């Protein structure tokens, strides 16, 4: 993560291929807000932020990005640590349910919001249907001083991009920009095979390999590792690194306090 400061779930997309998978992916995650976690109304400490997430890769679509405003006690992920269930499910399956459940279970997470569509680089065929960037709003209070962001790299086994616990702007109209790197969750071996990827991967790449993709996590691919910087696409499976690889930073996150 560099401060420049100058979701799909597998069960949602099971069995879907081609245009059907794209259409389902577009609507599977609506705007998600955790009620009762932010201060509104007459509370002068209420704050509203506009957060824009942009996919900077040329070959990796993202699941609809999720952003949270939270207290300093929250840590979604850290390099060198085992992935939590929330990060494992996101990185392997594009599943945001565990993260939503975490947000609902603790007041330390003030607000969670997720985009409605995947973010697809202009170089990929599905960019005709899906944008490369999405803008979200977060409503929080003065205790929610930090931002975290996560999104699955769809054409990987357990890759994701994200930011963990970066400061939100303090003043109205103040903005900050952050570059987000890519990470390997260390929970599933990197086969780079379409048969082991979520079904929308092929549809977003505009191909049909004849395999349906993975319907659930495969215990035979389980990896008892820790979160590390992602090594990218190396060409051991179905993906050509020249087409589907990427260089970090993977994403740009711009956040502005608007109220």
N, C-alpha and C positions, 0 to 999 in steps of 0.2 A: 504494500500500500504506500502510495506517495502522495503527500499533501502538496498540491501545486499552489494553493491559496494565493496567487499573485495578488406453470407449475401444474405444471401438469402432473397428474398421478398416473401410474401405469394402469391401474384399473380403469381409469377414465378412457384410455386410448387403446385398451386391449382389443386386438383383432381388427384394428382400423388400418387401412393402408391408403396410399394415394391421396386424392383430393378429399376423401372422407376423413382421413386423419388430420389434414390441415384444418378443415372446417371445425372438427371437434376440438382441436387444440386451441383454436381461436376463442372458443366460448367456455372452456372448462374451468378457467379461473377468473371469476369476476373480481371487482375491486373488493378487497377484504379489509374490513376495519374491525378492530376489537372494541366492542362497546364498553363504556364505563371506565376506560383506562386513561382518558384524557380530560383535562379540565376545560370547560367551555362556559358559555353564558357570561355572567358578570365577573368571572375570575380574571383579574388583570394579569395573571401569570400564564394564561392560555397563549399558545403559540401555534402558528401554522407555517408549514414549510412546503415549498415546491421542490420535488426531487426528480431530476431527469437522469435516466440510465441509458447509455449508448453502447451498443456492441461495436467494438473496435476491430474485431477479427475479420478475416476474409472468408473463413471456412467453417466457423462454428456457430450454429444457431443457439440461442439461450432459451430456456424456459422462461415464462413470464416472471420478471424480476420481483423479488419481495424485499421490502425495506421496513425496518423497525426503528422507532425512537425509544430509547431506554436509559436507565440509570447506569452508572459506572460499574455496578456489580455484575452486569450481564456480559458474558463472553460467549459468542456463538461458536467461534472456532479459533484455533491457534496452531500454527505450524509446530510440529513435534509432539502434539497431543493426539490421542485417539479421537476420532470423530464421534460426536454425540449421535443419538438416534435421529435427531432432527436433521443433522447434516448428512448422515448416512442415507437416509431416505430421499433427501433432496438430490444428492450427488448420484445415487444409483438409479433412482426411479422418477425423479422430478416431482416427488410427493411432498407437498407443503403441509399436509395435515399435522405431522408431529410438531412443526414449528408453530402452527396456529394454536395447537393444544398447549404448547409451552407458554405462548403469549397470554392465553386465557388463564393459565394457572398461577401466574406471578404478576404482581403489580409493579415489579421492577421493569417489565416491558410495558411501556405506556401505550404504544400504538403499533399495529402492523398493517401494512397495505401492500397489495400485490397487483400487478398489471393484468390486463385482460388477454394479451396475445404474446406469443413468442417474439423474440427480437432476432431478425434474420439479416445477415450481411447482404449488401447489394449484389455481391458476386454470385449468390446462390439463387436458383430458380424461384424459390418460394418467396423471395423478396418482393415479387409482384403482388403478393397477398398480405405480407406482414412487414411492419416497419423495422428499422434498425435501432430505434430509440423509443422510449416511453416516458411519460411524465406522470408522476403520482403526487398526491398531497398527504401530508402527515399532520395531524392535530395532536398536540401534546401539551404538557405544562412545563414549568421551569425545572422540574426534577428530571425530565427526560432530555438530558443534555447531549446524548450521544446517538449516533446513527450507525446501524449495521445493514449490510446488503448481501444477498445471496441469490445465485441463479445457476442452474445446472448447464453445463456444456453438453448439449443433447447428443452430439456425435462422439461420446466417450462412454467408458464403462462406469466410472465414478468420478468424473471431473466436474469442478464447479469454479465459479469466479465469485469474489466477494470482498467486502470490507468488514472489519470487526472493530467496533468501538472507536469511531472517529468523531471529533467534536462537531456539533451542530453550530451554525452561526448564532451569535448572541443578539445582534441588533437587527431591527426591521430593515429590510433591503440589503443586508449584508449577505454575501454569497461565498461559498467555498467550492473548490473543485478537487476531486480525488481520482487518481488512477487505481484501478483494481487489477490485481494479478490473477493468474489461474492456479488452481490447486488440485491435487489428487487426494481424495478422502482416505485412501489406504484401506478401503473396505472390500474392494473387488479387483481381481486381476484384470489388467488391461489387454484384453484379447483383440480389440479393434475390429471385432466381427459383428456384422449387422445382426446376426442371430442372438447376440448378447446385448444389444442396445434396445432402448425404448422404441416402440414401433414408429413414432413420428420421425425418427432420424432419416429413414429412407425417403419418406414423403417430402420432407423439407429439403433434401438433397436432390429431389426430382428423379429418383431411380426406383427400380423394383428388382431386388436381388432374388426374389422367389422365397425368401424367408419372412416370417411374420414379425420377428423381433422377440425380445424377452418379455414374458408376461409377469414375471416376478423375479426377485433376487434369486440367483442360483447358488445354493450352498457349495457346490463344487468349485465355484470361483471366489469363495470367501477369502479375504485376505486380512490377517490380523496385524494391520500396520497402523501407521500414524499419518496425520495430514502432512503433506510435503508439497513444495512447488511442483506443478505439473510438468512432466517431461515432453508433453506434446504428442503429436501423431508421429510414430516412427516407421509405419509401413509394414507392421507384422501381420496385419489382417486385411480388411476390405478397403481401407481408406488410403488414398494417395496423399502423402504429407504435403506435396506441392500444391494440392487443391484444398485439402481439408485441415491442414496445419494452421498454426497461428504463432504469433510472437506476443509476448507481454509488453505493455499492459493489454488485458483482454477487454476492459470496460472503462468508460469514463463516467463518473458520477458527479453531477453538479447539483448543489443544494442551496436554496435561497430562503431566508426567512421573509415571508410576505405579510405576516401579521404578528 
